[in-house]
């Protein structure tokens, strides 16, 4: 029972990241991936009860992980120092 609860919380948190992933795909001009990410978000938010369940994976819409360093790298921004705050 606890595993199902953890999975639901994890799915919910993953669903919250989908809009950021969508923006990153758009910034990299990866329009098909952006469409898939938007589809995942809509399906999981509606059918998946606010993202607690993951019906999009069952439908074959795969999750991709993107963050803001990838568009910056694509645009030619060099790596540099950064600060990590333990919040």
Secondary structure, DSSP 8 states (H G I E B T S, - for coil): -HHHHHHHHHHHHHHHHHHHHHHHHHHTT-HHHHHHHHHHHHHHHHTTTTTTS-HHHHTT-------HHHHHHHTT-----------
